[in-house]
């Protein structure tokens, strides 16, 4: 007879591992299905110079402190090592190379099928996949004419291949600014923005922004009780370096171009400019096609949920942007959300 798990977690990144920690504490029988070759989420695919926007002291998953200097900002590779050590420490049951293909409802709960040809049965599901695999890029007129290179920031790794190019980075958030400042060191780079970049100081009175955010409760305030999603902010966390560089025009800011032409872009004033590469740092969208058949998604493919509790009984989420708080999709935010969801799940 097939095993019926108490819970199947879809996704083995930070949200999935935090969920596994809480399930294990409750003594529940569960399994984590990870599509990739390691349980580190999307971190290995981020650009080389990426650092967390929160210091190590505010960036831990439940039960295990992030190592190193509490006031330091962990690098991408340090996060990857931390996630690997976290899985090993708590001996979380992860099956790799198990990309979920379909989810169906049955009397006891759900049947999950993967592209590897395997089938799993579970009373409940926690979807913890994130949206990195579905980058969003707005449609811009003339794109099909452009002879240069168009990529999403998810494809960017380092500035080596962009040396001496004319580059336009579309976006005004943390990733756009970090990538733009890095590229400006080796190329002529502009940020194409709908509104000027706004900055928020990373440190105030000698303490990181996240200390104050946590102190006043904003970081965990349950916005979800009053609206469908928590507010998001495009303000860039800055220790002073990024604002200084952009003020010096490295990179400069330009109003978003209106269209492409074969050699470049057309700015709002009608001026054409030759461009080698355009990088869209325009975020991501949910990508959950395997949940379509059970009525879990709206017409736009977004999860129908409240605070991580799906409209489909027995289905839960961890790691969605704005799921329960301002920090829900971050390394520091998935732990509290996972704890909340597992409490609800245990009573299912």
C-alpha positions in Angstrom: 0.0 0.0 0.0 1.3 3.5 -0.9 2.4 5.7 2.0 0.1 8.5 2.9 2.2 11.3 4.3 0.8 13.9 6.7 2.3 16.6 4.5 4.3 16.9 1.2 6.3 20.1 0.9 6.8 21.3 -2.7 10.1 23.1 -2.9 13.3 22.6 -0.9 14.6 26.2 -0.6 14.4 28.4 2.5 10.6 28.2 2.8 10.5 24.5 2.3 13.3 23.8 4.9 11.7 26.1 7.5 8.4 24.3 6.9 10.2 21.0 7.4 11.7 22.1 10.7 8.2 22.9 12.1 6.7 19.7 10.8 9.4 17.7 12.4 8.9 19.4 15.7 5.3 18.4 15.5 6.2 14.8 14.9 4.4 14.7 11.5 5.4 12.4 8.7 6.5 14.5 5.7 8.6 14.7 2.6 10.2 17.6 0.8 10.2 17.4 -3.0 12.9 19.6 -4.6 13.1 20.0 -8.4 16.8 20.8 -8.4 20.0 19.0 -7.6 20.3 20.5 -4.1 18.0 21.9 -1.5 19.2 25.5 -1.7 16.3 27.1 -3.6 17.2 29.7 -6.2 20.3 31.0 -4.4 22.8 29.3 -6.7 21.2 31.1 -9.7 21.5 34.6 -8.3 24.2 37.0 -9.5 27.7 36.4 -8.0 27.9 39.6 -6.0 24.5 39.4 -4.3 24.4 40.1 -0.6 21.4 39.9 1.8 19.7 43.1 2.5 19.4 42.1 6.2 22.4 41.4 8.5 23.2 37.9 9.6 21.7 38.5 13.1 18.3 39.0 11.5 18.6 36.3 8.8 18.2 33.0 10.5 15.8 30.1 9.9 14.1 28.6 13.0 16.4 26.6 15.3 19.8 27.6 13.8 21.5 31.0 13.9 23.1 32.3 10.8 26.9 32.0 11.4 29.4 34.9 11.3 29.4 38.5 12.3 25.8 39.4 13.4 26.1 42.9 11.8 27.6 41.6 8.6 25.6 41.1 5.4 25.9 37.5 4.2 26.9 36.8 0.6 25.1 34.5 -1.8 27.5 31.7 -1.3 27.3 32.0 2.5 23.5 31.6 2.3 23.9 28.5 0.1 26.2 26.9 2.7 23.9 27.9 5.5 20.9 26.2 3.8 23.0 23.0 3.2 24.1 22.9 6.8 20.5 23.5 8.0 19.1 20.6 6.0 21.9 18.3 7.4 21.6 19.5 11.0 17.8 18.7 11.2 18.1 15.7 8.9 15.2 16.9 6.8 13.8 14.3 4.3 14.5 15.9 0.9 14.0 14.1 -2.4 16.0 15.8 -5.2 15.2 16.1 -8.9 11.5 15.7 -8.2 9.8 18.5 -10.2 6.0 18.4 -9.5 4.0 17.9 -12.6 0.5 17.6 -11.3 -1.6 17.7 -8.1 -5.0 16.0 -7.8 -7.5 15.8 -5.1 -8.5 12.4 -3.7 -10.6 11.3 -0.7 -7.6 11.2 1.8 -6.1 14.4 0.4 -3.8 14.7 -2.6 -1.9 12.8 -5.2 1.3 14.5 -6.4 3.0 13.3 -9.6 6.5 14.4 -10.7 8.3 14.6 -14.0 10.6 11.8 -12.7 7.6 9.4 -13.0 7.0 9.1 -9.2 3.7 9.4 -7.3 3.2 10.6 -3.7 0.1 10.7 -1.5 -0.5 13.1 1.3 -3.2 14.5 3.5 -1.9 18.0 3.1 0.5 20.1 0.9 2.7 23.1 1.7 3.7 24.8 -1.5 7.1 26.5 -0.9 8.5 27.0 -4.4 8.9 30.8 -4.8 8.7 32.4 -8.2 12.3 32.6 -9.5 11.6 30.3 -12.4 9.0 32.7 -13.8 10.7 36.0 -14.3 8.5 38.9 -15.4 9.4 41.1 -18.3 7.0 43.7 -19.6 6.2 43.7 -23.3 7.8 46.7 -25.0 7.0 47.8 -28.6 9.6 47.0 -31.1 11.3 44.3 -29.1 11.3 41.9 -32.0 13.3 44.4 -34.1 16.1 44.9 -31.6 19.4 43.3 -32.7 21.1 43.6 -29.3 20.8 41.4 -26.3 17.7 41.3 -24.0 17.9 39.4 -20.7 16.2 39.3 -17.3 18.2 39.9 -14.2 17.7 36.3 -13.3 20.2 35.5 -16.1 22.8 38.0 -14.9 25.9 36.7 -13.1 28.7 39.3 -13.3 29.9 42.2 -15.4 32.6 40.4 -17.3 30.8 40.0 -20.6 29.4 43.5 -20.6 32.7 45.4 -20.5 32.7 48.5 -22.7 29.1 48.1 -23.7 26.2 50.5 -23.6 23.8 48.9 -21.1 20.3 49.8 -19.9 18.9 48.2 -16.7 15.2 48.5 -16.4 14.0 48.8 -12.8 14.5 50.8 -9.6 14.6 48.2 -6.9 17.5 46.7 -4.9 18.5 44.2 -7.7 18.3 46.9 -10.4 20.5 49.3 -8.5 23.0 46.7 -7.3 23.5 45.4 -10.9 23.5 48.9 -12.4 26.2 50.1 -10.0 28.3 47.0 -10.7 28.0 47.4 -14.4 28.8 51.1 -14.4 32.3 50.2 -13.3 33.0 48.5 -16.7 30.4 50.0 -19.1 28.2 53.0 -19.8 25.1 52.1 -17.9 21.7 53.7 -17.3 18.8 52.8 -15.1 15.5 53.1 -17.0 12.9 54.0 -14.4 9.2 55.0 -14.2 10.0 57.1 -11.1 13.4 58.1 -9.6 15.1 55.6 -7.3 14.3 56.1 -3.6 16.6 55.1 -0.9 16.2 54.1 2.7 19.2 54.3 5.0 20.5 50.8 6.0 21.7 52.1 9.3 20.2 54.6 11.8 21.9 55.6 15.1 24.5 52.9 14.4 21.9 50.1 14.1 20.7 48.3 11.0 17.3 49.2 9.6 16.0 45.7 10.5 16.5 46.4 14.2 14.1 49.3 14.0 11.7 47.5 11.7 11.5 44.6 14.2 11.3 46.9 17.2 8.2 48.7 16.0 6.6 45.5 14.7 6.4 46.5 11.1 8.4 43.5 9.9 5.8 41.1 11.2 2.7 43.2 11.2 -0.2 41.0 9.9 -1.2 43.1 6.9 -2.9 40.1 5.4 -5.7 40.5 7.9 -6.7 43.8 6.3 -5.8 43.3 2.6 -5.0 40.5 0.2 -1.3 41.1 0.3 1.2 43.1 2.4 2.5 46.3 0.9 5.7 46.0 -1.0 8.4 48.7 -1.2 10.8 49.5 -4.1 13.0 51.7 -1.9 16.6 50.6 -2.0 18.4 49.7 1.2 21.6 51.8 1.2 24.6 52.2 3.4 25.5 55.3 1.4 27.4 53.7 -1.5 24.5 53.3 -3.9 23.0 56.7 -3.5 26.4 58.2 -3.8 27.1 56.3 -7.0 23.8 57.1 -8.6 24.0 60.8 -7.6 27.4 60.8 -9.5 25.7 59.3 -12.6 27.3 55.9 -12.3 24.8 54.7 -13.4 22.6 57.6 -14.4 18.8 57.5 -14.3 16.6 57.9 -17.5 12.8 58.0 -17.9 11.7 54.5 -19.1 12.2 54.2 -22.9 9.0 54.0 -25.0 10.1 51.4 -27.5 13.0 49.5 -29.1 14.4 50.0 -32.6 16.8 47.7 -34.4 20.0 49.3 -32.9 18.7 50.4 -29.5 16.0 52.2 -27.6 13.9 55.3 -28.1 13.6 57.6 -25.1 10.5 59.6 -24.2 11.8 62.7 -25.9 12.0 60.8 -29.2 15.8 60.5 -29.1 17.2 57.2 -30.4 20.2 55.7 -28.7 22.3 52.7 -29.7 22.3 50.1 -27.0 24.1 46.8 -26.7 22.2 45.1 -23.9 19.0 45.7 -22.0 18.5 43.9 -18.6 15.1 43.8 -17.1 15.2 43.8 -13.3 11.4 43.7 -13.1 10.7 40.9 -10.7 8.9 37.6 -10.9 5.4 36.1 -11.0 3.9 33.0 -9.5 4.3 29.9 -11.6 2.1 27.1 -10.2 0.5 25.3 -13.2 0.3 22.0 -11.3 -2.3 23.6 -9.0 -4.6 24.8 -11.7 -6.7 21.7 -11.8 -7.8 21.8 -8.2 -9.2 25.4 -8.1 -6.3 26.9 -6.2 -5.5 29.8 -8.5 -7.2 32.9 -9.8 -7.5 33.7 -13.5 -4.1 35.3 -13.5 -2.5 32.2 -12.0 -2.0 33.7 -8.5 -2.7 31.6 -5.4 -6.1 32.1 -3.8 -5.3 32.2 -0.1 -5.4 34.2 3.1 -2.3 34.3 5.2 -1.0 31.2 3.5 -4.2 29.2 3.9 -5.5 28.2 0.5 -9.2 28.2 -0.5 -8.6 24.5 -1.2 -8.8 22.6 2.1 -5.5 21.0 3.0 -3.3 23.2 0.8 -1.0 25.8 2.3 1.7 28.2 1.2 5.0 29.4 2.7 7.3 32.0 1.0 4.8 34.1 -1.0 5.5 37.8 -1.2 3.3 39.6 1.3 1.8 36.3 2.6 1.5 37.4 6.2 3.9 40.3 6.6 6.4 42.6 4.9 9.1 40.0 5.3 7.2 36.8 4.2 9.3 36.1 1.1 12.6 36.6 2.8 15.1 34.3 4.7 14.1 36.0 7.9 10.4 35.9 7.3 9.7 32.3 6.2 10.2 30.8 9.7 7.3 32.6 11.5 5.0 32.0 8.5 6.0 28.3 8.4 5.2 28.0 12.1 1.8 29.6 11.6 0.9 27.4 8.7 2.0 24.1 10.4 -0.2 24.9 13.4 -3.2 25.2 11.1 -2.2 22.1 9.1 -1.8 20.0 12.2 -5.5 20.6 13.0 -6.6 19.8 9.4 
